[in-house]
């Protein structure tokens, strides 16, 4: 017998990669889904994102695996260099038979964030039970007799069978669930740029993998996108406590000082970047309580991480895949599914958060610690690194 609960939609708050992937995952089960995005358009920031082999099985189950493979660039390797000396510290092959066999044929890919987002949106639009809404700012969730709904900034209350908070790093819904909780500022800024490959120096055009140069309080990472026609570049800078970043002249002097002794290729890359466009870098403390009745957090709202392991988007896609599995397993008992979701995902996502922090410190250290770091990295073989990453790069345990 159909009940009021069965007719109510699952409300997803946030139209980023995690929110749209969750809408698709639940929509494919035949559930009514209503996605609410506060911006005027459901879109993504236009820069690159890396997707590890752990994520592709989830994308396959969402029905977009082949489309992602077609739109993505497959890097040949991940390389890490010491910025000042030019020493190669890490070389992780990504397209060998050994890699393919170890990770069940799932590739490591780099894709334009807009392309990934559009593929997910396009897939959503094929399902009439998925309703995509923009210009809707949600201010709180409320559990109800029939499920859970949301209040909007314009005074409406939207009823749902459940609510999923996918509203990102600075989640309003997480703050409601955990008053006083706030993102953890790292003191670093990121500068992101995409340049046509034809305009890049020859030293950079030759790179067919993910390349990173690391130094004290600084790193630069770059990799091709869109069939190798573009190069995605990210420069990350630690801001000294006594430096006002609005003082543009002093800030640029600081970057010049950091890169003065850098290897020529690293300097070439930095010169391509628009250093006036800046994003502060923050993450979240791991927190165990994601669910409240028929409400749950997911993605960055639940477990925002630093970029060190390149798994922010990946964890959100895994979340979407796992949520759908559990909702189906629990026969649409959302409160039960959400409790199991947290238990299943917490340690994995917390490990990503905490290991990313550790790597962040290792990448940016100085002095003796940096010397020890570099020696330690140089001693590792590709097999050593694969073993260190198996916990992450193997497919999500939800489907093993």
N, C-alpha and C positions, 0 to 999 in steps of 0.2 A: 504494500500500500504506500502510495506517495504521501510524504508528510511535508509540512511547511519547511522543515530543515532541509529536505532533499531539493526543494525548489530554490533555496537561497544560494547565492554565489559564494565561492571562496574569494575573499577580497585580498588582493596583493597590493601592498603600499610600496611604491617605488618601481620605476620603469628602467632601471639599469639592466646589466646582463643577468644578474641573479634573479631579479623580479620577472623579467620576460621569459627566462628559461623555466622558472617555476610555473608561470602561466601556461607555457607550452606543455610542460610535463603533466600538469593536472588536467588541462584541456584535452589531452590525448586520452585520458581516462573517461572522457565524456562528462566531466563535472562542469557546471557553470562557473565561470571565472570572471571576475571584474578587477582589472588592473587600474590602479589610480596613480597618476604621476603628477607632481605639482608643477613641473615646467610646462611651457606652452607646447612643447613637442616632446615625444618620447624618443630620446636620442642618446648618444654617447659622445664623450670627448674624443676628438679625432687623432689618436695616437696608437702606437702598436701595443700588442699584448702577447705574451708568450703562454702557450698552452702545453703542459707536460703530457706524457703518454698516459698518465692516470685519468685524464679528462676525456680523451677521445671515446672510450666505451660509453660514457654517459651521453656524449653528443650523438653517438650512433643510436642509442635508445630513444633520444629525443627526435630522431628522424632527420637530423641535419648533418650527420657525420660526413657524408660524401660531399655535400655542398661546402662544408668547412675545409675539407681537404683540397677542393678545387680552388678556393679563395685564398688559402694560406700559402706561406713560404715555408719550405722545409730546410732549416739550417743544417749545415754539414757538421758543425761542432759548436761547443761552448768553450771559449778561450778566455783565460784570465791572465792579465799581465800586471807586473809591478810598474807603476806609472813612471817613476823617475829612472830606474835602471833599465827598463825594457825587458826584464826577465819574464819568460813564460812560466807561470805558476801552475796552471791547470789546463788540460786539454781533454774535453769529454766528447768522444765521437758520438754522433746522433743518427747516422745513416748507414751504419754497418750491419752486417748480418747478425753479429753478436747482439747489438742493440735491439734489432727487430725480434730476435728469438727471445730475448730476455723479457721484453715488454709486450709479448703476444701480438706483434705486428703493429702496435699503436705508435704513431709518429710523435715526435716533438715538433710543434709548429709555431710559427710567428704569424700573426694575422692583424690587420688593421682593426682596431676596436669597433669602428663604425661598421666595417664589413661583417664582423661577427654579430653585432647587435642587429643589423638589418636582416641577416639570415634568420635569426630567431624570430624577429618581428614578422617577417614574411611567412614563416611557418605558422605563427599564431593566427594570422589573418585567414588561413585556410579553414579555421574552426569557428563556426558561427556561435559556439558556446563560450568563446573568449571575447570579452568586451574590453577594449583598450580605451582608456580615458586620460586626457591630459588636462592641465590647468585645474587640478583638484588637490588642494593642500589639506592633508589629514593632520589634525591636531591631537587626537587621542583615540585609543581603542576602548571598547566597553564590552565585557562579557554580558550576554543576554540569556533569556530563558531558552531561545532557539539556537544559540550559537555565539557569535561575536560580531560586533559592528564597529563602525568608525564615525567620529564626529569630524566635520570639515570646517575650515576657516570661515566659510560663508554661511555657517549655521545649520547645515544639513546633518542628518544622521542616516548613514547607509547601513542597512541590515545585511548580515551575512551569516553563512553557516560556520565560517572561520575567518580569521584574519592572519595574514603572514606579513610581518614587518621586514621588508627588503629595502629600507630607506637609507642604507649606506653608513659610512663612517660616523657621521654626525646625526645618527638616528634619533628622531624625536620620540619614537615609540620605545626605544631602549631606555631613554631617560625617564619615561613614565614607569617602566618596569623596575629601573634601578636609579632612583632619584640621587642626584649628586655625582653620578658616574659621568666621566668625560673622556674624550680622546686624549692619548698621551703624546704630547708634542716632542719630537726628537731633536729640534734645533737645527734641522736640515731643510734646505729648499731644493726643489727639483726644477729644472728647465727642460722643456720637451720641444722637439722640432722634428719635422719630416722634410727631407730635401730630395729633389729629383736626383736619381743616381748619376745622371749625366753631368750634374753640377758639382759632384763630390770630387775631391782630389783622388788621384790614382791610388794612393796608399790605402784609401778607404773602399774604393770600388772593387778592389780585389777580394774583399772579405765576403765570404759566403756562409758565415755562421754568426753566432752571437759573440761579440767581442767586448770585453770589459777591461778597462784600465783602472787600477785602484791605487790610492795613496792616502796619506793622512788627511782625514776630514774631507775627502773628495773622491768621487769616481765618475767615470763616463762609460756608458754602455750603448752599443748600436748594433743594428741588425737589419737586413733587407726585408722589404714588404712587397706585396703585389707583384709577384713574379720577378722580383729583383729590380723593379723600376724605381723604387724609392728606398731611402735609408731612414730608418727611425732612430733618433738620437735622444738620449736622456743624460743630462749633466746634473750631478747631485753635489751640493756644497754644504758643509757645516758652517753655520753663522756664529762667529765669536760673540759672547755675551755683550761685549762693549760696542758692537757694530750695529748701527741703525740701518736696516736694509732699505729704508726709504732714501738714504744718502747714496744715490746711485754711483757717484764717482768713487766713494770709498769702497763700496761693494765690488765694483769692477776691479779696483786695485787689489782687493783681497783675492779675487779669482786669479788675477795675473800673477800674484805672488805664489799661489798654490801650484800653478802650472808652469812656472818659469823654468824649472828643471825637468819638466816632463819630456818623455820621448816625443819625437816630431809628429808621429801619427796621432798621438793623444791631443797634442796642441792643434793639429789640423782639424780634428773633430770639434773641439771646443769653439773654434773660430766660426763654425757653421751654425752655431746655436744662437737663437734669440735670447739673450740673457736678461732681457727686461720682462719676459713672461715667466712668472714664478708661481710655484705651488708649494705650500708647506707640507711636510711629510709627518704623518702621525699614524699610530696604530691604536689598538685597544688592549686593555688587560683581559686575559681569559676570564670568563664569568660562567658559572654553571647554570644559572637559571635563565633559560631562553623562553620557556613556555609559561602561560598563565591560562588555564582552561583551554578554550578554543583559539587562543592566540599564541603565535610563536615568532621569534626572530629568526633570520637566516642571513647568509652572506656576510658582508661587511658589518651589518648591524649587529650580528652575533659575534663575529670573530675577525675584525679588520686586522690585517697583517702588513708588515713592511714588505718591500719588493724583493728581498734578498733571495727567496726561493722561487720567485715568479709564479705565485700560486693564488693570488687574490681572486682573479676571475675563475680559476680552476676550482677552488673550494666552493665558490658560489654555484657553479654548474653541478658539482658533485652533490651539494645540498639539494638542489632542485630535483635531481634524479632520485636521491634517497627519500625525500619527502613524498614523492609520488608513489614509490614502492611501498612506503609505510602506510600511507592513506589507503592504498588498495588492500594491503595485508590486514589492516584494522577495519576493513569494511566501512570506510568513511566515518569512523569514530575519530574525529579530529583531535580531541583531547588526549586520547590514548596514543594516537600516532605521533603527536607533538612531543609527548614525554619520551617515547622511544627514539624519536629523532635526536633529541638532545643527548640521550645516553649513547647512541650510536656514533654521533659526530663529535662530541666534545673533546675527547683526548686527541683525536687526529688533528682537529683544527687548532687546539691549544698548542700542540707540538709544532705545527707550522708557524704559529705566532712566536713562540719562544725560541725556536731554532733560527727563525728569521732575524730576531733581535741579536742572537749570538753571532750570526754571520755578519750582521751589520757592523758590530763592533770589530770583528776580525778584519773585515775589509778596510776599515778606516783607521786602524791603529797606527802607532808611530814607534820609533825607537827600537829597543830590544824586542818588544812584543811583535813588531812587524817583521823583524829578522827571523824570529822563531816561526811565525806564521808562514813566511815564504818558504823556509826550509821544509816545514811540515807538508805544505801543499806540493812542493816539487817531488817529494818522495812518493806520492800517491800515483798508482797506475790507474788507467781507466777502470779496470776491474775493482780496485779499491773504492773508487768514487761511485760506481754502480751499486756496490754493496751498501754504501752509506745512504744512497738515495732510494733503494728498493722499497723501504717503508712508505715512501711518498709516491714514487712513480708507478708502483703496481696499481692495478685497477682498484677502485673503491671496494672496501670489504663488504659493503651492503649487498653486492651481487656475486660475491665469491662463494 
